[in-house]
């Protein structure tokens, strides 16, 4: 009986030790699993935080792009403002930040999906704004190249000699006048009636000090009898930019600008361009 009791006690201790070892192994495996979950969750949260930071940077770019569009248009500012979150952690649940291991896969999936949708919306908005900016730039270019108005301020100026056949002021004979004379006062600014490239800026017989601008599409404008020139050949000028100063150089009887519009190498009546409104 003693032997039987000793044998039973021995096996009972081995069974208890086996259960303890098994429990320890399960605890180790469980701890390893929790550490793995925590590591994976931390990496995913870090990735999401980086994405939110990238979205903030993209939002700043969108606001900058919106500001450029506002400068080129009359759109209200609030239509192009993107709400920026100053704290990327606001997009992540506080409980997640305190203990990332408690985040289950569905919650991370939903959070990741929300950030991805926001990124897609930002990218779509950026593409639309870029297309809008390109359109506005093209419209601005069209407006700049649109020849219109007088080359001098309306106040204090008047058309003194029209386009067409007229009596020459020096000889009294009929002679074709290839432009329009707009009188004013010496020193009045002469401005470009459209954007273009300066192709002539010199003194020329009959014209006096002369500026010629190439506007593309076969169109050029000339401004003659200036007292001085303020541009050089090769300069790119904007619509309304001063190019010369009114005077009475060349074949002239008083301060005025002789204004010509040339289409495909032939002078045409500038009155149409003088009278039409800006595009």
Secondary structure as GFF3:
##gff-version 3
##sequence-region A 1 279
A	DSSP	alpha_helix	2	71	.	.	.	ID=ss1
A	DSSP	three_ten_helix	77	80	.	.	.	ID=ss2
A	DSSP	three_ten_helix	88	91	.	.	.	ID=ss3
A	DSSP	alpha_helix	94	98	.	.	.	ID=ss4
A	DSSP	three_ten_helix	100	102	.	.	.	ID=ss5
A	DSSP	alpha_helix	105	144	.	.	.	ID=ss6
A	DSSP	beta_strand	158	161	.	.	.	ID=ss7
A	DSSP	beta_strand	164	167	.	.	.	ID=ss8
A	DSSP	beta_strand	174	177	.	.	.	ID=ss9
A	DSSP	beta_strand	180	183	.	.	.	ID=ss10
A	DSSP	beta_strand	189	191	.	.	.	ID=ss11
A	DSSP	beta_strand	196	204	.	.	.	ID=ss12
A	DSSP	beta_strand	208	216	.	.	.	ID=ss13
A	DSSP	beta_strand	219	229	.	.	.	ID=ss14
A	DSSP	beta_strand	236	237	.	.	.	ID=ss15
A	DSSP	beta_strand	242	246	.	.	.	ID=ss16
A	DSSP	beta_strand	256	263	.	.	.	ID=ss17
A	DSSP	beta_strand	266	268	.	.	.	ID=ss18
A	DSSP	alpha_helix	271	275	.	.	.	ID=ss19
###
